[in-house]
């Protein structure tokens, strides 16, 4: 498409949320479920148990999602947030047993409605 600029794989990023939350009581399980659902509502996708990621078109968008995650942190447990560029993300190797798996699709131009 003329005039359309490609998004740089070095400017777009992936925000990861990795967490270990207690589930040893009913209130702890509810807190875990609330946090997990909040991540999904923020556009995160589960990559592995307790490892979620979402694409962000810019670092500023990533910062906004980080702030919203900090606002919903459970009272107990550990949560880690890390960002990597789309180019770094595309170099990830995925193995299912000894078989190489397919990575998630590359980030395309984001559409806003």
Secondary structure per residue as TSV (DSSP state, phi and psi in degrees):
chain	resnum	aa	ss	phi	psi
A	1	X	-	360.0	126.1
A	2	X	T	-62.9	142.6
A	3	X	T	77.6	-5.3
A	4	X	-	-88.8	123.7
A	5	X	-	-91.1	138.9
A	6	X	-	-74.7	147.1
A	7	X	-	-79.9	130.6
A	8	X	-	-72.5	133.4
A	9	X	T	-68.8	-9.2
A	10	X	T	-96.7	-15.9
A	11	X	T	-98.3	-33.1
A	12	X	S	-76.6	154.0
A	13	X	E	-144.5	167.6
A	14	X	E	-118.7	131.8
A	15	X	E	-104.4	123.3
A	16	X	E	-103.2	139.5
A	17	X	E	-120.1	118.7
A	18	X	E	-120.4	134.0
A	19	X	E	-149.6	151.1
A	20	X	E	-125.3	109.8
A	21	X	-	-119.6	142.9
A	22	X	-	-67.3	146.9
A	23	X	-	-136.1	29.7
A	24	X	S	-88.2	2.1
A	25	X	S	-148.9	164.0
A	26	X	H	-59.9	-45.3
A	27	X	H	-62.4	-37.9
A	28	X	H	-65.8	-41.0
A	29	X	H	-64.0	-38.8
A	30	X	H	-64.0	-42.2
A	31	X	H	-62.9	-42.1
A	32	X	H	-59.5	-48.0
A	33	X	H	-63.6	-42.5
A	34	X	H	-61.0	-44.3
A	35	X	H	-64.8	-46.0
A	36	X	H	-60.8	-44.7
A	37	X	H	-65.2	-35.4
A	38	X	H	-64.9	-40.2
A	39	X	H	-61.0	-45.2
A	40	X	H	-61.3	-40.5
A	41	X	H	-66.1	-25.2
A	42	X	T	-83.5	0.8
A	43	X	T	94.2	11.2
A	44	X	-	-78.2	152.0
A	45	X	E	-120.9	140.4
A	46	X	E	-75.0	122.5
A	47	X	E	-93.0	-39.7
A	48	X	E	-149.5	169.8
A	49	X	T	-55.0	128.8
A	50	X	T	63.8	18.5
A	51	X	E	-130.9	112.8
A	52	X	E	-123.1	151.0
A	53	X	E	-145.1	154.4
A	54	X	E	-145.1	143.5
A	55	X	E	-77.1	148.0
A	56	X	E	-134.3	129.2
A	57	X	S	-66.8	-28.9
A	58	X	S	-141.9	164.3
A	59	X	H	-64.9	-33.7
A	60	X	H	-63.4	-40.8
A	61	X	H	-63.5	-40.3
A	62	X	H	-59.6	-40.9
A	63	X	H	-63.5	-38.4
A	64	X	H	-63.6	-41.2
A	65	X	H	-68.4	-37.6
A	66	X	H	-58.6	-44.3
A	67	X	H	-62.4	-44.4
A	68	X	H	-64.5	-35.3
A	69	X	H	-67.3	-43.2
A	70	X	H	-59.1	-33.6
A	71	X	H	-70.9	-19.6
A	72	X	T	-113.6	13.7
A	73	X	-	-59.3	138.1
A	74	X	-	-67.6	160.6
A	75	X	S	-68.3	-28.1
A	76	X	S	-124.6	162.2
A	77	X	S	98.0	-176.8
A	78	X	E	-125.9	133.6
A	79	X	E	-129.4	133.5
A	80	X	E	-122.6	136.9
A	81	X	E	-117.9	134.2
A	82	X	E	-144.3	145.2
A	83	X	E	-116.9	142.5
A	84	X	E	-137.0	157.2
A	85	X	E	-73.0	160.8
A	86	X	H	-61.8	-34.9
A	87	X	H	-64.5	-43.6
A	88	X	H	-63.6	-42.9
A	89	X	H	-59.2	-39.5
A	90	X	H	-68.4	-16.6
A	91	X	T	-89.2	0.5
A	92	X	-	-63.0	137.3
A	93	X	-	-101.9	135.0
A	94	X	-	-122.9	128.4
A	95	X	E	-124.5	133.2
A	96	X	E	-111.5	94.5
A	97	X	T	70.0	-129.4
A	98	X	T	-97.6	2.7
A	99	X	E	-93.1	136.5
A	100	X	E	-76.3	130.1
A	101	X	-	-94.8	167.7
A	102	X	-	-87.9	133.2
A	103	X	-	-72.2	166.0
A	104	X	-	-61.7	156.3
A	105	X	-	-63.3	149.1
A	106	X	-	-61.6	150.7
A	107	X	-	-69.9	129.0
A	108	X	-	-103.1	174.7
A	109	X	-	-53.5	126.9
A	110	X	-	-76.1	141.3
A	111	X	-	-110.5	135.4
A	112	X	-	-114.0	136.3
A	113	X	-	-107.1	360.0
